Amino acid sequence: MSTAARADLLGPLLKRVSRSFYLTLAVLPAPMRDPVGLAYLLARAADTIADTSLIEPARRLSLLLALRAAVGGDTSGETMLAIRQMAGDVAGRQALPDEKRLLESLGAALSVLDQLATADRAAVRDIVATLTTGMEFDLRTFPAEDSGDIVALPDALALDRYTYLVAGCVGEFWTKMTCAHLPGTFDEPQETVIARGVRFGKALQLTNILRDCSKDLRIGRCYLPASMLEQHGLTPAALRAPGASSCARPVLVELMATALAHYRAAADYTFAIPRWSIRLRLACLWPILIGLETLRLLVGNEAWLDPAKISKVSRNHVYRLVAGSMATVCFDGVLRGWIERTMREIEAKLGPAAASAAVA
């Protein structure tokens, strides 16, 4: 493909579909930008396919598996036909023009994938395969969005596994990309850093699950484990009733404590990056700050299960967090103090039960 077409795919289109994550992508060191940006585009396309409720789940699953096969290098006629169908059938059902264009650009994205260095291509294929496994889990586990039914994950282990499939694996991929393109960044063994990176991703996904819980419940998806709900006399369906927010607060407390423990690992991950690696530090710091601010809003939201009262960080506040971090990115003491103060504020509002609920 032409240089201009590649630049458009990994530039303007990526910016329009990646929303706040583009801040992180834009500040990444140049060697990491293309493989990470392409992995995001392919995963975002897969997510769009999986979430297009106007198409029946079985059809979405078929197309999702075809995309996974194509990313994995399958160029058979059946697979490539499915890719062309995505550009027509699925793209035509998108309300947002950028989502439509993303699906229409899948052929171009696969061409860029073929142009990556061998190691980068393998890494992108691996991360897309894992992420689409998480999406496949959603389609196989939960009912159709308009069925009126609701299904919950069975227990905390299932939730932990799910957060790895849809986000923890990104921390693993990110770390491998850093070690490959910026060798010497970390002093510790790669396995140690990868483990923290996995927890980094899990922290962000748990935050998203808690923030979006009310909306997910309305389409039949309960990521709050049934075993936790049962301990407090709750069922997934009961979470959609008025007043459910206060009844389910102990579950919120337990899962937020787990998220905070993961965020501490994420902070350790970030501070292991040398202070002179400003771009890489900022790329890690921003998701932590935005995620913690989301938890701070959640813990103070007495109606956190009301879909009309989502705990979402405003765009202006995101800009303030970005500005503040850029001014302090090289000062470990200041940054640690900032992160710890935010965590302590959240823990104080969670109450003493949070300490026993946290995981190491």
ROGUSE-423271 format. One line per field, with one value per residue (C-alpha): residue number from 0; chain; x, y negated, z negated. Coordinates in nm, 2 decimals, m for minus. Layout:
BEGIN
pos: NUM / ...
unit: A / ...
u: X / ...
v: Y / ...
w: Z / ...
//
This chain:
BEGIN
pos: 0 / 1 / 2 / 3 / 4 / 5 / 6 / 7 / 8 / 9 / 10 / 11 / 12 / 13 / 14 / 15 / 16 / 17 / 18 / 19 / 20 / 21 / 22 / 23 / 24 / 25 / 26 / 27 / 28 / 29 / 30 / 31 / 32 / 33 / 34 / 35 / 36 / 37 / 38 / 39 / 40 / 41 / 42 / 43 / 44 / 45 / 46 / 47 / 48 / 49 / 50 / 51 / 52 / 53 / 54 / 55 / 56 / 57 / 58 / 59 / 60 / 61 / 62 / 63 / 64 / 65 / 66 / 67 / 68 / 69 / 70 / 71 / 72 / 73 / 74 / 75 / 76 / 77 / 78 / 79 / 80 / 81 / 82 / 83 / 84 / 85 / 86 / 87 / 88 / 89 / 90 / 91 / 92 / 93 / 94 / 95 / 96 / 97 / 98 / 99 / 100 / 101 / 102 / 103 / 104 / 105 / 106 / 107 / 108 / 109 / 110 / 111 / 112 / 113 / 114 / 115 / 116 / 117 / 118 / 119 / 120 / 121 / 122 / 123 / 124 / 125 / 126 / 127 / 128 / 129 / 130 / 131 / 132 / 133 / 134 / 135 / 136 / 137 / 138 / 139 / 140 / 141 / 142 / 143 / 144 / 145 / 146 / 147 / 148 / 149 / 150 / 151 / 152 / 153 / 154 / 155 / 156 / 157 / 158 / 159 / 160 / 161 / 162 / 163 / 164 / 165 / 166 / 167 / 168 / 169 / 170 / 171 / 172 / 173 / 174 / 175 / 176 / 177 / 178 / 179 / 180 / 181 / 182 / 183 / 184 / 185 / 186 / 187 / 188 / 189 / 190 / 191 / 192 / 193 / 194 / 195 / 196 / 197 / 198 / 199 / 200 / 201 / 202 / 203 / 204 / 205 / 206 / 207 / 208 / 209 / 210 / 211 / 212 / 213 / 214 / 215 / 216 / 217 / 218 / 219 / 220 / 221 / 222 / 223 / 224 / 225 / 226 / 227 / 228 / 229 / 230 / 231 / 232 / 233 / 234 / 235 / 236 / 237 / 238 / 239 / 240 / 241 / 242 / 243 / 244 / 245 / 246 / 247 / 248 / 249 / 250 / 251 / 252 / 253 / 254 / 255 / 256 / 257 / 258 / 259 / 260 / 261 / 262 / 263 / 264 / 265 / 266 / 267 / 268 / 269 / 270 / 271 / 272 / 273 / 274 / 275 / 276 / 277 / 278 / 279 / 280 / 281 / 282 / 283 / 284 / 285 / 286 / 287 / 288 / 289 / 290 / 291 / 292 / 293 / 294 / 295 / 296 / 297 / 298 / 299 / 300 / 301 / 302 / 303 / 304 / 305 / 306 / 307 / 308 / 309 / 310 / 311 / 312 / 313 / 314 / 315 / 316 / 317 / 318 / 319 / 320 / 321 / 322 / 323 / 324 / 325 / 326 / 327 / 328 / 329 / 330 / 331 / 332 / 333 / 334 / 335 / 336 / 337 / 338 / 339 / 340 / 341 / 342 / 343 / 344 / 345 / 346 / 347 / 348 / 349 / 350 / 351 / 352 / 353 / 354 / 355 / 356 / 357 / 358 / 359
unit: A / A / A / A / A / A / A / A / A / A / A / A / A / A / A / A / A / A / A / A / A / A / A / A / A / A / A / A / A / A / A / A / A / A / A / A / A / A / A / A / A / A / A / A / A / A / A / A / A / A / A / A / A / A / A / A / A / A / A / A / A / A / A / A / A / A / A / A / A / A / A / A / A / A / A / A / A / A / A / A / A / A / A / A / A / A / A / A / A / A / A / A / A / A / A / A / A / A / A / A / A / A / A / A / A / A / A / A / A / A / A / A / A / A / A / A / A / A / A / A / A / A / A / A / A / A / A / A / A / A / A / A / A / A / A / A / A / A / A / A / A / A / A / A / A / A / A / A / A / A / A / A / A / A / A / A / A / A / A / A / A / A / A / A / A / A / A / A / A / A / A / A / A / A / A / A / A / A / A / A / A / A / A / A / A / A / A / A / A / A / A / A / A / A / A / A / A / A / A / A / A / A / A / A / A / A / A / A / A / A / A / A / A / A / A / A / A / A / A / A / A / A / A / A / A / A / A / A / A / A / A / A / A / A / A / A / A / A / A / A / A / A / A / A / A / A / A / A / A / A / A / A / A / A / A / A / A / A / A / A / A / A / A / A / A / A / A / A / A / A / A / A / A / A / A / A / A / A / A / A / A / A / A / A / A / A / A / A / A / A / A / A / A / A / A / A / A / A / A / A / A / A / A / A / A / A / A / A / A / A / A / A / A / A / A / A / A / A / A / A / A / A / A / A / A / A / A / A / A / A / A / A / A / A / A / A / A / A / A / A / A / A / A / A / A / A / A / A / A / A / A / A / A / A / A / A / A / A / A / A
u: 0.00 / 0.11 / 0.29 / 0.00 / m0.26 / m0.06 / m0.02 / m0.39 / m0.48 / m0.23 / m0.29 / m0.63 / m0.84 / m0.67 / m0.71 / m1.08 / m1.16 / m0.93 / m1.07 / m0.87 / m0.63 / m0.49 / m0.33 / m0.13 / m0.05 / 0.06 / 0.31 / 0.46 / 0.82 / 0.83 / 0.95 / 0.65 / 0.39 / 0.30 / 0.27 / 0.08 / m0.14 / m0.22 / m0.29 / m0.54 / m0.71 / m0.75 / m0.88 / m1.12 / m1.25 / m1.31 / m1.48 / m1.71 / m1.81 / m1.87 / m2.09 / m2.31 / m2.63 / m2.83 / m2.65 / m2.74 / m2.48 / m2.40 / m2.33 / m2.11 / m1.92 / m1.86 / m1.72 / m1.51 / m1.35 / m1.29 / m1.11 / m0.90 / m0.80 / m0.72 / m0.50 / m0.33 / m0.23 / m0.52 / m0.57 / m0.82 / m1.11 / m1.36 / m1.18 / m1.12 / m1.48 / m1.58 / m1.34 / m1.52 / m1.86 / m1.75 / m1.67 / m2.03 / m2.27 / m2.13 / m2.00 / m2.33 / m2.50 / m2.27 / m2.42 / m2.08 / m1.90 / m1.56 / m1.66 / m1.79 / m1.47 / m1.26 / m1.44 / m1.40 / m1.03 / m0.97 / m0.80 / m0.56 / m0.49 / m0.41 / m0.17 / 0.01 / 0.03 / 0.21 / 0.46 / 0.56 / 0.89 / 0.85 / 0.87 / 0.62 / 0.38 / 0.39 / 0.33 / 0.03 / m0.12 / m0.08 / m0.25 / m0.54 / m0.59 / m0.61 / m0.84 / m1.08 / m1.09 / m1.23 / m1.48 / m1.57 / m1.63 / m1.88 / m2.07 / m2.08 / m2.16 / m2.41 / m2.76 / m2.86 / m2.89 / m3.26 / m3.35 / m3.44 / m3.23 / m2.92 / m2.62 / m2.34 / m1.98 / m1.97 / m1.70 / m1.39 / m1.16 / m1.37 / m1.37 / m0.99 / m0.95 / m1.18 / m0.99 / m0.67 / m0.82 / m0.96 / m0.69 / m0.43 / m0.28 / m0.24 / 0.00 / 0.19 / 0.20 / 0.30 / 0.59 / 0.72 / 0.70 / 0.90 / 1.17 / 1.19 / 1.21 / 1.36 / 1.60 / 1.74 / 1.43 / 1.37 / 1.64 / 1.43 / 1.37 / 1.12 / 0.90 / 0.87 / 0.78 / 0.53 / 0.35 / 0.31 / 0.20 / m0.07 / m0.20 / m0.19 / m0.43 / m0.65 / m0.67 / m0.80 / m1.05 / m1.19 / m1.24 / m1.42 / m1.64 / m1.75 / m1.80 / m2.01 / m2.19 / m2.53 / m2.52 / m2.40 / m2.68 / m2.93 / m2.80 / m2.79 / m2.43 / m2.33 / m1.95 / m2.00 / m1.95 / m2.26 / m2.08 / m2.01 / m2.37 / m2.50 / m2.30 / m2.52 / m2.85 / m2.84 / m2.91 / m2.80 / m3.16 / m3.19 / m2.91 / m3.14 / m3.40 / m3.42 / m3.21 / m2.97 / m2.67 / m2.67 / m2.75 / m2.46 / m2.21 / m2.02 / m1.95 / m1.83 / m1.61 / m1.45 / m1.38 / m1.25 / m1.01 / m0.89 / m0.85 / m0.65 / m0.41 / m0.36 / m0.31 / m0.02 / 0.14 / 0.07 / 0.24 / 0.55 / 0.56 / 0.56 / 0.82 / 1.05 / 1.07 / 1.37 / 1.29 / 1.45 / 1.20 / 0.95 / 0.72 / 0.69 / 0.63 / 0.35 / 0.19 / 0.17 / 0.09 / m0.21 / m0.43 / m0.34 / m0.44 / m0.76 / m0.85 / m0.80 / m1.01 / m1.28 / m1.26 / m1.28 / m1.60 / m1.74 / m1.68 / m1.87 / m2.16 / m2.45 / m2.63 / m2.35 / m2.59 / m2.81 / m2.74 / m2.82 / m2.54 / m2.23 / m1.90 / m1.72 / m1.42 / m1.49 / m1.28 / m1.16 / m1.05 / m0.86 / m0.67 / m0.59 / m0.45 / m0.24 / m0.11 / m0.03 / 0.15 / 0.36 / 0.49 / 0.58 / 0.67 / 1.04 / 0.98 / 0.91 / 0.84 / 0.57 / 0.41 / 0.41 / 0.26 / m0.01 / m0.10 / m0.09 / m0.31 / m0.57 / m0.56 / m0.59 / m0.88 / m1.06 / m0.98 / m1.10 / m1.44 / m1.45 / m1.42 / m1.24 / m1.39 / m1.17 / m0.85 / m0.96 / m1.10 / m0.78 / m0.57 / m0.19
v: 0.00 / m0.36 / m0.56 / m0.81 / m0.54 / m0.39 / m0.73 / m0.80 / m0.47 / m0.51 / m0.88 / m1.06 / m0.74 / m0.60 / m0.93 / m0.94 / m0.59 / m0.57 / m0.86 / m0.93 / m0.64 / m0.84 / m1.06 / m0.76 / m0.65 / m0.99 / m1.03 / m0.68 / m0.66 / m0.64 / m0.27 / m0.15 / m0.36 / m0.16 / 0.19 / 0.06 / m0.16 / 0.12 / 0.36 / 0.11 / 0.06 / 0.43 / 0.49 / 0.19 / 0.33 / 0.67 / 0.50 / 0.31 / 0.64 / 0.81 / 0.51 / 0.46 / 0.56 / 0.52 / 0.84 / 1.17 / 1.30 / 1.62 / 1.41 / 1.17 / 1.46 / 1.60 / 1.27 / 1.22 / 1.56 / 1.48 / 1.16 / 1.35 / 1.60 / 1.32 / 1.14 / 1.48 / 1.51 / 1.71 / 1.59 / 1.86 / 1.76 / 1.81 / 1.59 / 1.31 / 1.32 / 1.27 / 0.97 / 0.82 / 0.89 / 0.70 / 0.40 / 0.42 / 0.59 / 0.48 / 0.14 / 0.05 / 0.09 / m0.16 / m0.48 / m0.65 / m0.72 / m0.66 / m0.31 / m0.24 / m0.36 / m0.15 / 0.17 / 0.06 / 0.02 / 0.38 / 0.48 / 0.19 / 0.27 / 0.63 / 0.50 / 0.28 / 0.59 / 0.78 / 0.49 / 0.50 / 0.66 / 1.03 / 1.00 / 0.71 / 0.89 / 1.20 / 0.99 / 0.81 / 1.14 / 1.28 / 0.98 / 0.97 / 1.35 / 1.31 / 1.00 / 1.16 / 1.47 / 1.24 / 1.10 / 1.46 / 1.53 / 1.25 / 1.37 / 1.73 / 1.65 / 1.37 / 1.36 / 1.14 / 0.77 / 0.76 / 1.09 / 0.95 / 1.23 / 1.17 / 1.38 / 1.32 / 1.45 / 1.73 / 1.62 / 1.40 / 1.64 / 1.60 / 1.23 / 1.23 / 1.45 / 1.22 / 0.91 / 1.08 / 1.17 / 0.82 / 0.60 / 0.77 / 0.92 / 0.57 / 0.50 / 0.81 / 0.70 / 0.34 / 0.47 / 0.70 / 0.41 / 0.19 / 0.45 / 0.52 / 0.16 / m0.02 / 0.24 / 0.15 / m0.04 / 0.20 / 0.31 / 0.60 / 0.93 / 0.92 / 1.17 / 0.94 / 0.64 / 0.84 / 0.96 / 0.59 / 0.50 / 0.77 / 0.62 / 0.27 / 0.39 / 0.56 / 0.24 / 0.05 / 0.32 / 0.36 / m0.02 / m0.01 / 0.28 / 0.09 / m0.23 / m0.07 / 0.19 / 0.02 / 0.01 / 0.37 / 0.49 / 0.35 / 0.57 / 0.88 / 0.88 / 0.89 / 0.90 / 0.88 / 1.24 / 1.43 / 1.58 / 1.23 / 1.12 / 1.43 / 1.34 / 1.03 / 1.19 / 1.04 / 1.17 / 1.02 / 0.92 / 0.74 / 0.50 / 0.34 / 0.25 / m0.10 / m0.12 / 0.16 / m0.07 / m0.07 / 0.30 / 0.39 / 0.14 / 0.42 / 0.58 / 0.24 / 0.20 / 0.55 / 0.50 / 0.15 / 0.27 / 0.53 / 0.26 / 0.04 / 0.32 / 0.37 / m0.01 / 0.01 / 0.26 / 0.03 / m0.25 / m0.03 / 0.05 / m0.32 / m0.42 / m0.14 / m0.34 / m0.58 / m0.94 / m1.03 / m0.81 / m1.09 / m0.98 / m0.62 / m0.74 / m0.97 / m0.69 / m0.48 / m0.76 / m0.90 / m0.58 / m0.54 / m0.90 / m0.88 / m0.54 / m0.65 / m0.96 / m0.73 / m0.53 / m0.84 / m0.94 / m0.59 / m0.57 / m0.89 / m0.79 / m0.67 / m0.57 / m0.39 / m0.14 / m0.40 / m0.43 / m0.80 / m0.86 / m0.71 / m0.80 / m0.95 / m1.18 / m1.50 / m1.60 / m1.91 / m1.72 / m1.48 / m1.78 / m1.90 / m1.56 / m1.56 / m1.91 / m1.83 / m1.51 / m1.67 / m1.92 / m1.65 / m1.35 / m1.36 / m1.40 / m1.06 / m1.19 / m1.43 / m1.17 / m0.90 / m1.15 / m1.24 / m0.88 / m0.77 / m1.06 / m0.97 / m0.61 / m0.70 / m0.93 / m0.64 / m0.39 / m0.62 / m0.64 / m0.27 / m0.21 / 0.05 / 0.34 / 0.24 / 0.35 / 0.71 / 0.72 / 0.61 / 0.88 / 0.88
w: 0.00 / 0.05 / m0.21 / m0.21 / m0.26 / m0.55 / m0.71 / m0.69 / m0.84 / m1.13 / m1.16 / m1.11 / m1.12 / m1.42 / m1.60 / m1.53 / m1.65 / m1.95 / m2.15 / m2.46 / m2.40 / m2.11 / m2.37 / m2.48 / m2.12 / m2.01 / m2.29 / m2.24 / m2.12 / m1.74 / m1.71 / m1.91 / m1.74 / m1.43 / m1.58 / m1.88 / m1.67 / m1.42 / m1.70 / m1.84 / m1.50 / m1.44 / m1.80 / m1.76 / m1.44 / m1.61 / m1.90 / m1.66 / m1.49 / m1.83 / m1.95 / m1.64 / m1.80 / m1.47 / m1.36 / m1.53 / m1.77 / m1.57 / m1.26 / m1.46 / m1.60 / m1.25 / m1.13 / m1.44 / m1.39 / m1.02 / m1.12 / m1.37 / m1.10 / m0.85 / m1.11 / m1.18 / m0.81 / m0.66 / m0.31 / m0.20 / 0.02 / m0.25 / m0.50 / m0.25 / m0.14 / m0.51 / m0.52 / m0.22 / m0.37 / m0.69 / m0.47 / m0.33 / m0.57 / m0.91 / m0.80 / m0.66 / m1.00 / m1.18 / m1.30 / m1.33 / m1.00 / m1.15 / m1.27 / m0.91 / m0.76 / m1.00 / m0.88 / m0.52 / m0.58 / m0.71 / m0.39 / m0.42 / m0.78 / m0.69 / m0.43 / m0.69 / m0.91 / m0.63 / m0.61 / m0.97 / m1.08 / m1.15 / m1.53 / m1.54 / m1.31 / m1.53 / m1.84 / m1.68 / m1.57 / m1.92 / m2.09 / m1.85 / m1.89 / m2.27 / m2.26 / m2.02 / m2.25 / m2.51 / m2.26 / m2.16 / m2.53 / m2.54 / m2.24 / m2.36 / m2.72 / m2.73 / m2.57 / m2.27 / m2.38 / m2.32 / m2.47 / m2.81 / m2.98 / m3.19 / m3.27 / m3.52 / m3.54 / m3.79 / m4.03 / m4.09 / m3.90 / m3.59 / m3.62 / m3.66 / m3.36 / m3.16 / m3.26 / m3.13 / m2.80 / m2.72 / m2.88 / m3.09 / m2.77 / m2.64 / m2.93 / m2.83 / m2.46 / m2.56 / m2.77 / m2.49 / m2.25 / m2.49 / m2.55 / m2.17 / m2.05 / m2.36 / m2.50 / m2.84 / m2.95 / m3.24 / m3.49 / m3.63 / m3.46 / m3.17 / m3.35 / m3.65 / m3.44 / m3.23 / m3.54 / m3.65 / m3.30 / m3.31 / m3.64 / m3.48 / m3.21 / m3.46 / m3.67 / m3.37 / m3.27 / m3.62 / m3.63 / m3.29 / m3.41 / m3.73 / m3.54 / m3.27 / m3.48 / m3.46 / m3.08 / m3.05 / m3.28 / m3.04 / m2.76 / m2.97 / m3.07 / m3.44 / m3.49 / m3.87 / m3.98 / m4.08 / m4.38 / m4.52 / m4.46 / m4.64 / m4.95 / m4.98 / m4.88 / m4.53 / m4.18 / m3.85 / m3.77 / m4.11 / m4.01 / m3.76 / m4.02 / m4.19 / m4.50 / m4.38 / m4.41 / m4.79 / m4.82 / m4.58 / m4.74 / m4.92 / m4.58 / m4.45 / m4.75 / m4.71 / m4.33 / m4.38 / m4.64 / m4.39 / m4.12 / m4.36 / m4.43 / m4.06 / m4.02 / m4.27 / m4.05 / m3.75 / m3.94 / m4.01 / m3.64 / m3.55 / m3.80 / m3.67 / m3.35 / m3.36 / m3.41 / m3.08 / m2.89 / m2.91 / m2.63 / m2.76 / m3.11 / m3.00 / m2.79 / m3.11 / m3.35 / m3.18 / m3.19 / m3.56 / m3.65 / m3.44 / m3.58 / m3.94 / m3.88 / m3.75 / m4.07 / m4.28 / m4.10 / m4.14 / m4.51 / m4.56 / m4.33 / m4.54 / m4.22 / m4.04 / m3.90 / m3.74 / m3.37 / m3.38 / m3.63 / m3.48 / m3.66 / m3.36 / m3.38 / m3.19 / m2.89 / m3.06 / m3.37 / m3.14 / m3.00 / m3.35 / m3.44 / m3.12 / m3.19 / m3.55 / m3.46 / m3.19 / m3.45 / m3.70 / m3.49 / m3.59 / m3.96 / m4.12 / m4.46 / m4.34 / m4.12 / m4.38 / m4.63 / m4.38 / m4.30 / m4.67 / m4.78 / m4.53 / m4.63 / m5.00 / m4.93 / m4.75 / m5.02 / m5.30 / m5.12 / m5.07 / m5.44 / m5.65 / m5.45 / m5.16 / m5.33 / m5.37 / m5.02 / m4.85 / m4.68 / m4.68
//
